[in-house]
Amino acid sequence: MALTTTTVHADSVTSAAHESIYHLTTKDGWSNDLQSIVWNSKEKYYDLYFLHSKAADDPNEAGSQDWLHTTTKDFIHFTPQNSAIKADGPEAPYTWKSAWTGTVLVNDGRIKGVPKGAQVAYFSGLEKHDGGSQNIWVAWSSDNGRTFSHVLNNSAPVIDHSWNFTSQNKIDERDPAVVYWHGKMLMYVAEGNEIGVYQSHDGLHWSKADPNGASKVGIGTYLRGINNQDSTPVECPALRTMEIPNGQTKQVLFFGAKAPHAGQTTGTYYIVGHLDQNGLFAPETDAKRLDQGSDYYGANFSGSSDLSNASGTIKSMGWVGNWSYTANGVHNDEAANSEFTKHLGSYSVARNLELTNGMSIKSTPIVGQGKDVKHYNNISKDRPINGVNASSNRSFTNGHDTNGLIHNLLDVPNLSANKMYNLHFYNTKGNYKGRIYIDIWQGGDYVRFNYDPSNGWYNVKSRSGELDKGRNGQIASSYYYDGLLGNGNGYVADSGVKNQQSINLKVLTDKNSVEIFFPNGESYTVARFNTSQKQDFKIFTEDPTNGNRVDITQSNLN
């Protein structure tokens, strides 16, 4: 049963129409990339930074971006947000007019002009006086990471796009990732289809990390093993050293990209390897998606900025969005008659990331204690849970698929959108046979999940009326609806979970996101744009062996 929703005309940068219930959301305006997740040893919390524009996402209105700052001790509760880096730099010959993505790290004593132990931000931005070229600046904080008001190098860039050893396309020079390595500093910079790598001994003067070569990590390296046609630009690189259970340590390069000819829209990737003698990344695996979904981008990571320190577990969060539709105008009603919202920007739940012995990353969500917990056990096609307040056990079917009839297991309408579902699927006779379907509806909007446990592959389809009549007509709405398969068929991905007697899935829903977690640590994140705080959550299955069951634990998250 579809829900009806009330048209909301939200025209304020603080409107609650698209505000998440339990996910981090910008306090006003528009937000996107995460900048850093940094442990604050003085206060015993994490500092988080993300891009923000109070004037919303309209390129004709937005103007400049600044950095917002918040803190957290548990990644569930976040402190009030403040502006950490201003959108406009100090008046100087080569200052910035918009602060873009970068890195925060603690000065270990080598950054010139900065007290030891102070937080330092390296950030890209648009030059104020030359029409908006991309360059990189640096500033430090005298208030323990709350703001970065002390701009170094006379407010001039420390990396300039026009230098003869920087960006080869002389356009892209952004998203610096800065680390300590072997007695010096390294900076990885997104430069179109490659990542520039630079070195410094004082944090201000930078040169090629490989003095005898181009000092670039090319697309064939960071996207090794994936069809990289039409995959540029690369964005948001990050480097961490991780320890795997067998005791080995590896460098992991994270980055944002897309691989449309591999069926993948923009997302966050990782590749495992080591740094060569000059500090350039050398892969030992193929690249993989960190999250297989369409809306986990601009991600960032905890862990040490000193690559000599390995972490067994690091934390990550991503922006829930996709440039192909999120920034093209989002209405506040399914009929798309309201004006575009001026308040939009939420982030995934934090995930603990672990690097396995097989050199793949396992992701585990960090969530709070669920409330209003309900348990439904031994649910089958003959004993489903249906109706308002789960009051009915009437069974029904929902068409056919490759393995026969599709049977209802759960259909309880008008539930709160802020849910956690722990779903234990199992078969009483052997391996689970037949597809599993999860349909989540908000009014006429939906996210539909179709998973085949026999081979591990799954399909996700989505529809959002709020994206209709966008700034580019129906292009953004169609991209969200069609995905890369076309005709409303969305995306397919391989979970790697197959041929098992039991399968545990965790599904986290909020007003504007759905996050699905597999037992092997794979995940899928998709944005949604309905303003309703209610949803219908439905589960179906094929059952060719008459042995399929599911145990359901459902709770609210706040």
Secondary structure as UniProt FT lines:
FT   TURN            13..14
FT   TURN            17..18
FT   STRAND          30..40
FT   TURN            41..44
FT   STRAND          45..53
FT   TURN            54..55
FT   TURN            59..61
FT   STRAND          66..72
FT   STRAND          82..85
FT   TURN            93..94
FT   STRAND          96..106
FT   TURN            112..113
FT   TURN            116..117
FT   STRAND          119..127
FT   TURN            128..131
FT   STRAND          134..140
FT   TURN            144..145
FT   STRAND          150..151
FT   HELIX           153..155
FT   STRAND          159..160
FT   TURN            161..162
FT   TURN            164..165
FT   TURN            168..169
FT   STRAND          174..181
FT   TURN            182..183
FT   STRAND          184..191
FT   TURN            192..193
FT   STRAND          194..200
FT   STRAND          207..208
FT   TURN            211..212
FT   STRAND          216..218
FT   HELIX           219..222
FT   TURN            223..225
FT   TURN            229..230
FT   STRAND          235..243
FT   TURN            245..246
FT   STRAND          249..259
FT   HELIX           260..262
FT   STRAND          264..275
FT   TURN            277..278
FT   STRAND          281..283
FT   STRAND          288..289
FT   STRAND          297..301
FT   TURN            307..308
FT   STRAND          313..319
FT   TURN            323..327
FT   TURN            334..335
FT   STRAND          346..347
FT   STRAND          351..355
FT   TURN            357..358
FT   STRAND          361..365
FT   STRAND          371..380
FT   TURN            381..382
FT   STRAND          385..386
FT   HELIX           388..390
FT   STRAND          397..401
FT   TURN            402..403
FT   STRAND          404..416
FT   STRAND          419..427
FT   STRAND          436..442
FT   TURN            443..444
FT   STRAND          445..451
FT   TURN            453..455
FT   STRAND          457..463
FT   HELIX           465..467
FT   TURN            471..472
FT   HELIX           475..482
FT   TURN            484..485
FT   TURN            487..488
FT   STRAND          490..494
FT   STRAND          502..510
FT   TURN            511..512
FT   STRAND          513..517
FT   TURN            519..520
FT   STRAND          523..527
FT   STRAND          534..542
FT   TURN            544..545
FT   STRAND          548..556
//
